[in-house]
Amino acid sequence: MAEMSQEELLLEAFNLAMPKDKKIDTSKLGEALRSVGKRLTNENIEALKKQADSECNGGVTFDQFKKYVDEASKIEKTDDEIEKAFKVFDNGEKKGLINLATFKHSIMTLGDKLLPEQVEALFKAAGVDESKEAVDYKVFMKLLQANR
């Protein structure tokens, strides 16, 4: 099977989020952007949805969606920024290990809070053994990179 072009990938994501009127409801914009691998905070998504609401009469066409993908590319978190965030949990030891209990608590209580079932799914997808005290943060980095 041939690899999909960027345009085909975007069109597939657009079509999955689109109802019959050939437009994505602005409330689904964040979901569509994340489905093409954009790593955005909830705050970023809300700002893009607000912009889309004012520019797109309640629905985003495919050409407008491509514009929002470009906008998202400018504001999404880079691998370096994400790695720096993980290093905060390394406690300055520079071993690349993060304390699972502290990490779990943080992602459930700070910033874009995850629900317990989301944390469980994240750990499962990363192959994390929750009985361990610490894990190499690179397992989460690989997971994030694979989802682009």
C-alpha positions as a Markdown table, in Angstrom:
| # | Residue | x | y | z |
|---|---|---|---|---|
| 1 | Met | 0.0 | 0.0 | 0.0 |
| 2 | Ala | 1.4 | 3.4 | -1.0 |
| 3 | Glu | 2.1 | 6.0 | 1.6 |
| 4 | Met | -0.4 | 8.8 | 1.8 |
| 5 | Ser | 0.7 | 12.3 | 0.8 |
| 6 | Gln | 0.3 | 15.2 | 3.2 |
| 7 | Glu | -2.7 | 16.5 | 1.2 |
| 8 | Glu | -4.4 | 13.0 | 1.3 |
| 9 | Leu | -3.8 | 12.7 | 5.1 |
| 10 | Leu | -5.3 | 16.1 | 5.7 |
| 11 | Leu | -8.3 | 15.3 | 3.5 |
| 12 | Glu | -8.9 | 12.1 | 5.3 |
| 13 | Ala | -8.8 | 13.8 | 8.7 |
| 14 | Phe | -11.1 | 16.5 | 7.3 |
| 15 | Asn | -13.6 | 14.0 | 6.0 |
| 16 | Leu | -13.7 | 12.1 | 9.3 |
| 17 | Ala | -14.7 | 15.3 | 11.2 |
| 18 | Met | -17.0 | 16.6 | 8.5 |
| 19 | Pro | -20.8 | 16.3 | 8.3 |
| 20 | Lys | -22.7 | 16.3 | 5.0 |
| 21 | Asp | -22.4 | 20.0 | 4.3 |
| 22 | Lys | -18.6 | 19.7 | 3.4 |
| 23 | Lys | -17.6 | 21.7 | 6.5 |
| 24 | Ile | -16.1 | 20.8 | 9.9 |
| 25 | Asp | -18.0 | 22.4 | 12.7 |
| 26 | Thr | -15.6 | 24.7 | 14.5 |
| 27 | Ser | -16.2 | 22.7 | 17.7 |
| 28 | Lys | -14.5 | 19.7 | 16.0 |
| 29 | Leu | -11.5 | 21.7 | 14.8 |
| 30 | Gly | -9.2 | 20.7 | 17.6 |
| 31 | Glu | -10.0 | 17.1 | 17.2 |
| 32 | Ala | -9.3 | 17.2 | 13.5 |
| 33 | Leu | -6.0 | 19.0 | 14.1 |
| 34 | Arg | -4.9 | 16.5 | 16.7 |
| 35 | Ser | -5.8 | 13.7 | 14.3 |
| 36 | Val | -3.2 | 14.9 | 11.9 |
| 37 | Gly | -0.6 | 15.0 | 14.6 |
| 38 | Lys | -0.7 | 18.6 | 15.8 |
| 39 | Arg | 0.4 | 18.8 | 19.4 |
| 40 | Leu | -1.6 | 21.7 | 20.8 |
| 41 | Thr | -2.6 | 22.7 | 24.2 |
| 42 | Asn | -6.3 | 23.1 | 25.0 |
| 43 | Glu | -5.6 | 26.9 | 25.2 |
| 44 | Asn | -4.2 | 26.8 | 21.6 |
| 45 | Ile | -7.2 | 24.9 | 20.4 |
| 46 | Glu | -9.6 | 27.3 | 22.0 |
| 47 | Ala | -7.8 | 30.2 | 20.3 |
| 48 | Leu | -8.0 | 28.6 | 16.9 |
| 49 | Lys | -11.7 | 27.7 | 17.4 |
| 50 | Lys | -12.4 | 31.3 | 18.3 |
| 51 | Gln | -10.6 | 32.5 | 15.2 |
| 52 | Ala | -12.5 | 29.9 | 13.1 |
| 53 | Asp | -15.8 | 31.0 | 14.6 |
| 54 | Ser | -15.2 | 34.6 | 13.5 |
| 55 | Glu | -13.8 | 33.8 | 10.1 |
| 56 | Cys | -15.7 | 30.7 | 8.9 |
| 57 | Asn | -19.4 | 31.2 | 9.6 |
| 58 | Gly | -19.6 | 28.2 | 11.9 |
| 59 | Gly | -18.0 | 25.7 | 9.5 |
| 60 | Val | -14.4 | 25.2 | 8.2 |
| 61 | Thr | -14.0 | 24.2 | 4.6 |
| 62 | Phe | -11.1 | 21.9 | 3.5 |
| 63 | Asp | -9.1 | 24.9 | 2.2 |
| 64 | Gln | -9.6 | 26.7 | 5.5 |
| 65 | Phe | -8.7 | 23.6 | 7.4 |
| 66 | Lys | -5.3 | 23.5 | 5.6 |
| 67 | Lys | -4.8 | 27.1 | 6.7 |
| 68 | Tyr | -5.5 | 26.1 | 10.4 |
| 69 | Val | -3.1 | 23.1 | 10.0 |
| 70 | Asp | -0.4 | 25.7 | 9.0 |
| 71 | Glu | -1.4 | 27.9 | 11.9 |
| 72 | Ala | -1.2 | 24.9 | 14.3 |
| 73 | Ser | 2.3 | 24.0 | 13.0 |
| 74 | Lys | 3.5 | 27.5 | 14.0 |
| 75 | Ile | 2.3 | 27.2 | 17.6 |
| 76 | Glu | 2.5 | 23.5 | 18.4 |
| 77 | Lys | 5.0 | 22.2 | 20.9 |
| 78 | Thr | 8.4 | 21.1 | 19.5 |
| 79 | Asp | 10.2 | 17.9 | 20.5 |
| 80 | Asp | 12.8 | 20.1 | 22.4 |
| 81 | Glu | 10.1 | 21.9 | 24.3 |
| 82 | Ile | 8.4 | 18.6 | 25.3 |
| 83 | Glu | 11.7 | 17.1 | 26.3 |
| 84 | Lys | 12.5 | 20.1 | 28.5 |
| 85 | Ala | 9.1 | 19.6 | 30.2 |
| 86 | Phe | 9.9 | 15.9 | 30.9 |
| 87 | Lys | 13.3 | 16.8 | 32.2 |
| 88 | Val | 11.6 | 18.9 | 35.0 |
| 89 | Phe | 10.5 | 15.5 | 36.4 |
| 90 | Asp | 14.1 | 14.2 | 36.4 |
| 91 | Asn | 14.8 | 16.2 | 39.5 |
| 92 | Gly | 18.1 | 17.5 | 38.2 |
| 93 | Glu | 19.6 | 14.0 | 38.3 |
| 94 | Lys | 20.0 | 13.9 | 34.5 |
| 95 | Lys | 19.3 | 10.1 | 34.4 |
| 96 | Gly | 16.4 | 10.5 | 32.1 |
| 97 | Leu | 14.1 | 8.9 | 34.7 |
| 98 | Ile | 10.8 | 10.4 | 35.9 |
| 99 | Asn | 9.0 | 9.5 | 39.1 |
| 100 | Leu | 5.7 | 7.9 | 37.9 |
| 101 | Ala | 3.6 | 9.0 | 40.9 |
| 102 | Thr | 4.8 | 12.6 | 40.6 |
| 103 | Phe | 4.3 | 12.6 | 36.8 |
| 104 | Lys | 0.8 | 11.1 | 37.1 |
| 105 | His | -0.3 | 13.6 | 39.7 |
| 106 | Ser | 1.0 | 16.5 | 37.6 |
| 107 | Ile | -0.7 | 15.5 | 34.4 |
| 108 | Met | -4.0 | 15.1 | 36.3 |
| 109 | Thr | -3.8 | 18.4 | 38.2 |
| 110 | Leu | -1.8 | 20.9 | 36.1 |
| 111 | Gly | -2.3 | 22.5 | 32.7 |
| 112 | Asp | -4.3 | 20.5 | 30.3 |
| 113 | Lys | -5.5 | 18.0 | 32.9 |
| 114 | Leu | -5.9 | 14.4 | 32.0 |
| 115 | Leu | -8.7 | 12.1 | 33.4 |
| 116 | Pro | -7.6 | 8.9 | 35.2 |
| 117 | Glu | -8.7 | 6.8 | 32.2 |
| 118 | Gln | -6.7 | 9.0 | 29.8 |
| 119 | Val | -3.6 | 8.5 | 32.0 |
| 120 | Glu | -4.2 | 4.8 | 32.1 |
| 121 | Ala | -4.5 | 4.7 | 28.3 |
| 122 | Leu | -1.3 | 6.9 | 28.0 |
| 123 | Phe | 0.7 | 4.6 | 30.2 |
| 124 | Lys | -0.6 | 1.5 | 28.5 |
| 125 | Ala | 0.2 | 2.9 | 25.0 |
| 126 | Ala | 3.7 | 3.8 | 26.2 |
| 127 | Gly | 4.2 | 0.3 | 27.7 |
| 128 | Val | 4.7 | 1.7 | 31.2 |
| 129 | Asp | 4.8 | -0.7 | 34.1 |
| 130 | Glu | 3.0 | 1.2 | 36.8 |
| 131 | Ser | 4.4 | -1.0 | 39.5 |
| 132 | Lys | 7.8 | 0.7 | 38.9 |
| 133 | Glu | 8.8 | 3.8 | 40.8 |
| 134 | Ala | 10.4 | 5.6 | 37.7 |
| 135 | Val | 10.5 | 5.2 | 34.0 |
| 136 | Asp | 12.6 | 6.7 | 31.2 |
| 137 | Tyr | 10.8 | 9.7 | 29.9 |
| 138 | Lys | 11.9 | 8.7 | 26.3 |
| 139 | Val | 9.1 | 6.1 | 26.2 |
| 140 | Phe | 6.6 | 9.0 | 26.3 |
| 141 | Met | 8.7 | 11.0 | 23.7 |
| 142 | Lys | 8.6 | 8.0 | 21.3 |
| 143 | Leu | 4.9 | 7.7 | 21.8 |
| 144 | Leu | 4.3 | 11.4 | 21.0 |
| 145 | Gln | 6.6 | 11.2 | 18.0 |
| 146 | Ala | 4.8 | 8.2 | 16.7 |
| 147 | Asn | 1.5 | 10.0 | 16.8 |
| 148 | Arg | 2.5 | 12.7 | 14.4 |
